[in-house]
């Protein structure tokens, strides 16, 4: 890599603040909606399936387009792509804030995901260009990962503060001034970098990558209401076939969209799998956890956001602990230990969800935030460090795709587990009207609108939802334990020397 104007340390860290702001914006937007679901349900009256789509379509679009947008960024410039995407993100946020129907909100969330996909691949690639020194880069990645993990946890708090005084659309409208700050800061501080010889843009591979993801997630949603029918099987088969065709095309192409040979590196593959599985478990539970605090525990939005703060603070504290954990345990064992701690925390949450007070529930959130924060920080570092600098952009794209795919599938699968467990555990008394019964059976959010709190029917719905949350928490704990096993078995714990510098056809301009 050749740099026309080397950046001073002060400017490098100032530029990092812009990238951290961008990833923080995307992470907060992934979870800020959770607390708004009850209020937007009252205003827009979405079905249970539409509620899942409102939460899921954002991450689904991100996961389906990250690889394609990473190629676009390499071709047209990473800073330029990031700034264009941030501008589009602000416009889509305004559209979501004033969506008149559930369908319009789903469409706006789709546009947010498309815009976010243009931002995400650039951040980690630019960090790799900015910080050449391995020690300095590891510190920068730790800050980046803390922003990503902390943003997921901060989303409910931000949503709670806004919903305490404003309508549900404020959780989207707040993005607009943040986007303006990112665009101005990016223009002033970020260097431009691109690949001057990126090869041809493969539209077929771009389409295959999206077709691999979308049908599988939709199949899970379809199975929630229709069971395992021919449509479900056909959609899963379509996704698998598209994935096989995509991999085959990458192996034959002289200019692959994803270098599949990266997966021959066990540290890279293990880190990607650990990220996918653990984020799958965590976000699938968090999507309904905020509803649980408000609807089942009766907390106001702000109080519910504050109730999730133990996980937030623990995930941020990881920045101080990550270096010592890596030195003492090694990369693989440290990642596995973090995921195991998070698994224990999820079991504790399942137990505490039925307890009358908050104390034990708050304490149970600490190991979740600490474990996931430690694991995600080290997994990101493992992905970037496992490959030569010439392949850092491709590695980052795959890692971020796994992250967002984990978010999308987690909400779809564990959200469906919550829905199915709630419906199977709901036993309403016979004196309620048929329309109220149908609404209550569709979702717990709907039940709170038609059943009187404290009545026998209302208590039956609450108990069914709490039981469903316990099932989802234990399922997430088991999945997190699998992620810990994957990390322990696949990611080396011994410190390996960093890959030797490889000349890369990158053009960088300050």
Secondary structure, DSSP 8 states (H G I E B T S, - for coil): -EESS---HHHHHHHHHHHHHHHHHHHHHHHTTGGGHHHHHHHH---HHHHHHHHHHHHHHHHHHHHHHHHHHHHH-HHHHHHHHHHHHHHHHHHHHT--SHHHHHHHHHHHHHHHHHHHHHHHHHHHHH--SHHHHHHHHHHHHHHHHHHHHHHHHHHHHHHTTS-TTHHHHTHHHHHHHHHHHHHHH--EEEETT-----HHHHHHHHHHHHHHHHHHHHHHHH-S-HHHHHHHHHHHHHHHHHHHHHHH-TT-SS-GGGGGSHHHHHHHHHHHHHHHHHHHHHHHHHHIIIIIT---HHHHHHHTHHHHHHHHHHHHHHHHHHHHH-HHHHHHHHHHHHHHHHHHHHHHTTSSSSHHHHHHHHHHHHHHHHHHHHHHHHHHHTS-GGGHHHHHHHHHHHHHHHHHHHHHHHHHHHHHHHHHH----TTS-HHHHHHHHH-HHHHHHHS-TTSHHHHHHHHHHHHHHHHHHHHHHHHHHHHHHHHHHHS--S-----------EEEE-
